[in-house]
Amino acid sequence: MVAEREAVAGSDRRPANGGRGVEVKPPRLKLGLNVYPMTTSWEDVSTQTRMDILRRVGRRVRAGDPRVKREVVILADSVSRLMVVTSEGLKRADLRPSVGLAARCLAQKGRERQAGSKSVCGRAGLEFLTPALLHELADRVVRRTLRQFEAVPMAAGEMPCVLAPGSSGILLHEAIGHGLEADFNRRRISTFADRLGKRIADKQVTIVDDGTIPGSRGSIAFDDEGADSRRTVLVDKGRLVSYLHDRISAAHYRVAPTGSGRRQSFEYAPLPRMRTTLMESGPHDPAAIIASVKKGLYAEEFANGQVRIGAGDFTFYVKSGYAIENGRKTHPVKDVNVIGNGPEVLSRITMVGNDRAMSRSWWTCGKGGQGVAVSLGMPTALVSSINVGGSRG
């Protein structure tokens, strides 16, 4: 267990030149949103209870298949107390729980070895880790690891790519979401800097950043500048309608802050940051989306992504995916990367499914040398063409 105590105070220093300065108003407490459903605080959970959880998951992973030779289970929890006081007379206080559980396993078949991992995370107390969730985590990590024994290389080239619901939203976060943070646009680094109010995607595409989803790892009652958290629509039916703002960028654009001024701790300056970034559901049946592809890639999860935030150029390793042949998912694939440009990929989304799913994986976003907790999600979506780098010609 990690218990963190943070205090952030607005400056009340007066100018050294003898001027009158700014009058500092007496602080008044303003309550935030209730977005952390916690029944049992981690401060009240014993070490023995934590060990029981770890052993329970570990035993189920090991029993999942004779080919599993080793397992590692990690539990991290915290309860953070934060206070923000501004020179405008605003005081905010918050108690933020967090829990993350990850399982890894190593399997061996003959002389071949494969490793896999899976995690779940949220802002909640002990009640988050239900027996059903523990079993699901253990079973999924075993299935994912063993499936890699069946994976085969895939031919490289430009082809359609179906993004699976949930965790494939990391592509949305990295390749598009960062480009919609207002500091990059205010400094004209982002390719979206001159596109506010313009159409950047199909009408099926609506993208939001929401800090108010109960229990989501990216949710916050208020940001680190004291601004209320909120649901911010970034792309509305294909049209770019907003950036993510802290106080500085909001003043520059003459709009209200979006509750996106976040920092790792009081030691860092707030920056416009994502919270829970997701694409809303569209009109299509997911099965029909897959059936529309003659030959392509079904991408479930990505890893080891690299992104040039300004231009939006990216490369991602496909951690889990399938080949699509004649409208059907066939064999698992390995040694596959996708390469492209975020704004271009956004413009190439031609079908959006009606099955939006949230990822509960252990996501932490890095920017400016600091990391903050985030989450993401999306429905099944078809990118009409993307560059797939495979190991087979």
Stockholm file with secondary structure:
# STOCKHOLM 1.0

chainA/1-393         MVAEREAVAGSDRRPANGGRGVEVKPPRLKLGLNVYPMTTSWEDVSTQTRMDILRRVGRRVRAGDPRVKREVVILADSVSRLMVVTSEGLKRADLRPSVGLAARCLAQKGRERQAGSKSVCGRAGLEFLTPALLHELADRVVRRTLRQFEAVPMAAGEMPCVLAPGSSGILLHEAIGHGLEADFNRRRISTFADRLGKRIADKQVTIVDDGTIPGSRGSIAFDDEGADSRRTVLVDKGRLVSYLHDRISAAHYRVAPTGSGRRQSFEYAPLPRMRTTLMESGPHDPAAIIASVKKGLYAEEFANGQVRIGAGDFTFYVKSGYAIENGRKTHPVKDVNVIGNGPEVLSRITMVGNDRAMSRSWWTCGKGGQGVAVSLGMPTALVSSINVGGSRG
#=GR chainA/1-393 SS CEEEEEEEECCCCCCTTSCCCCCCCCCEECCCCCCCCCSSCGGGCCHHHHHHHHHHHHHHHHHTCTTEEEEEEEEEEEEEEEEEECTTSEEEEEEEEEEEEEEEEEEEETTEEEEEEEEEEESCCGGGSCHHHHHHHHHHHHHHHHHGGGCEECBCEEEEEEECSSTTHHHHIIIIIGGGBHHHHHTTCSTTTTCTTSBCSCTTCCEEEESCCTTCTTCCSBCTTSCBCCEEEEEETTEECCCBCCHHHHHHHTSCCCSCEECSSTTSCCEECCSEEEECCCSBCHHHHHHTCSEEEEEEEEEEEEEETTTTEEEEEEEEEEEEETTEEEEEEESCEEEEEHHHHHHTEEEEBSCCEEECSCCEEEETTEEEECEEEECCEEEEEEEEECSBC
#=GC SS_cons         CEEEEEEEECCCCCCTTSCCCCCCCCCEECCCCCCCCCSSCGGGCCHHHHHHHHHHHHHHHHHTCTTEEEEEEEEEEEEEEEEEECTTSEEEEEEEEEEEEEEEEEEEETTEEEEEEEEEEESCCGGGSCHHHHHHHHHHHHHHHHHGGGCEECBCEEEEEEECSSTTHHHHIIIIIGGGBHHHHHTTCSTTTTCTTSBCSCTTCCEEEESCCTTCTTCCSBCTTSCBCCEEEEEETTEECCCBCCHHHHHHHTSCCCSCEECSSTTSCCEECCSEEEECCCSBCHHHHHHTCSEEEEEEEEEEEEEETTTTEEEEEEEEEEEEETTEEEEEEESCEEEEEHHHHHHTEEEEBSCCEEECSCCEEEETTEEEECEEEECCEEEEEEEEECSBC
//
